[in-house]
Amino acid sequence: MPLLPVARARFDGGMHTTLSAADFFAAKLAYETDPSDLAAARATGVAPLVIDVRAHDAWRQGRIPGAIHVPNAELASRAAEVVPDLDAEIVVYCWGPGCNGSTRAALTLATLGYRSVRELIGGFEYWAREGLAVVTDAGRTRRPPDPLTAPVASVA
């Protein structure tokens, strides 16, 4: 069966769009980042601003070090205060792959005129499961990488 050269999608609100597969995947890469790439960018010292859009209890339970906490319900009203530069590189995250809070946050920021907004693939869950540093109200910690989400050194 031949592949169709054009993918058609229907979004809420009745908006239709027609994108080629190449355009879709190029856009996906432009608007998403994964935990490893974000960690690598942070290690260079030239990292995007990271915004955690989860609720207060989730923030206290654990977060990416250096992230700014702006719950989704407050994002539209606090964005200019937290990120005054519309050209700032921003990464938003929520709980995990089953949460669309980061998608809503990215849409909110883009609608407000921010030009460089990306979502963290897998959210806080994938960040923590890859063994990257986490901060809680009790302090900083790091869990061993989950072999289903990150390579683990082989034991000889």
C-alpha positions in Angstrom: 0.0 0.0 0.0 1.6 3.3 -1.0 2.1 6.1 1.6 0.1 9.2 1.1 2.4 12.3 0.5 0.1 14.5 2.6 -1.1 14.1 6.2 -4.4 15.7 7.0 -5.4 16.7 10.5 -8.5 18.2 12.1 -8.0 20.2 15.3 -10.5 21.5 17.8 -12.2 24.6 16.7 -12.8 23.3 13.2 -9.4 24.4 11.9 -8.1 22.2 9.1 -4.4 22.0 8.2 -2.6 20.1 5.5 1.1 19.3 6.1 3.5 17.1 4.4 5.1 14.5 6.7 8.4 16.3 6.4 6.9 19.6 7.4 5.1 17.9 10.4 8.3 16.2 11.7 10.4 19.3 11.1 8.0 21.4 13.2 7.8 18.7 15.8 11.6 18.8 16.2 11.5 22.6 16.3 8.9 22.7 19.1 10.1 19.8 21.3 13.2 18.9 23.2 14.1 15.8 25.2 15.6 15.5 28.6 19.1 14.5 27.3 19.2 17.5 24.9 18.0 19.9 27.6 20.5 18.6 30.1 23.3 19.0 27.5 22.2 22.6 26.8 22.2 23.3 30.5 25.7 21.9 30.8 27.0 24.4 28.3 25.7 27.3 30.4 23.6 28.6 27.5 20.4 26.9 28.3 16.8 27.9 27.8 14.6 29.2 30.6 12.8 26.2 32.0 9.2 26.6 33.3 7.4 24.0 35.4 3.7 24.5 34.8 2.4 21.8 37.3 0.4 22.5 40.5 2.1 23.6 43.7 2.0 20.1 45.3 3.8 18.6 42.3 6.4 21.4 42.4 7.1 20.6 46.1 7.4 16.9 45.3 10.2 17.4 42.7 11.4 19.6 39.9 14.2 20.2 37.5 16.9 22.3 39.2 16.8 25.9 38.2 13.2 25.7 36.8 10.8 28.5 37.5 7.4 27.5 38.8 4.4 29.1 37.1 1.3 26.9 37.3 -0.7 26.8 34.1 -3.6 28.7 35.7 -1.2 31.6 36.4 0.9 31.5 33.2 -1.0 34.0 31.1 -1.1 36.6 33.8 2.5 36.2 35.0 4.3 35.5 31.7 5.5 39.1 31.2 6.8 39.3 34.7 8.6 36.0 34.6 9.9 36.2 30.9 9.9 39.8 29.8 11.8 39.0 26.6 9.6 37.6 23.8 12.6 36.2 22.1 13.8 34.2 25.1 14.3 30.5 24.6 11.8 28.7 26.8 11.2 25.0 27.6 7.9 24.2 29.4 7.2 20.9 31.2 4.4 19.1 33.1 4.3 15.7 34.8 4.9 13.3 31.9 3.9 11.9 28.5 0.2 11.5 29.6 -0.1 15.2 30.6 -0.9 17.9 28.1 -0.2 20.8 30.5 3.1 21.6 28.7 1.2 21.8 25.4 -1.3 24.2 26.9 1.5 26.3 28.4 3.4 26.4 25.1 0.2 27.4 23.3 -0.4 30.1 25.9 3.1 31.5 25.5 3.0 31.4 21.7 -0.3 33.1 21.7 1.2 35.9 24.0 3.9 36.4 21.3 6.8 34.3 22.6 8.7 33.1 19.6 11.0 30.3 20.9 8.9 27.9 23.0 9.4 24.2 23.2 7.9 21.3 25.2 10.0 18.9 27.2 9.2 15.4 25.8 8.1 13.2 28.7 8.0 16.0 31.2 9.3 15.7 34.7 8.8 11.9 34.6 11.3 11.3 31.8 13.7 13.8 33.3 13.8 11.9 36.6 13.7 8.5 35.0 16.8 9.3 32.9 18.7 9.8 36.2 19.0 13.6 35.9 19.2 15.8 39.0 16.0 16.6 40.8 15.2 19.1 43.5 12.5 18.6 46.1 11.7 20.7 49.2 13.9 18.2 51.1 16.9 18.9 48.8 18.7 17.7 45.7 18.7 14.1 44.6 19.3 11.9 41.6 17.8 8.4 41.0 19.5 5.7 39.0 18.5 5.8 35.3 15.6 3.6 34.3 16.8 1.2 31.7 13.6 1.7 29.7 14.3 5.4 29.2 18.1 5.8 29.3 21.1 3.7 28.5 22.6 2.0 31.5 26.3 1.0 31.6 26.7 -2.7 31.1 28.0 -4.8 34.0 30.9 -7.1 33.0 
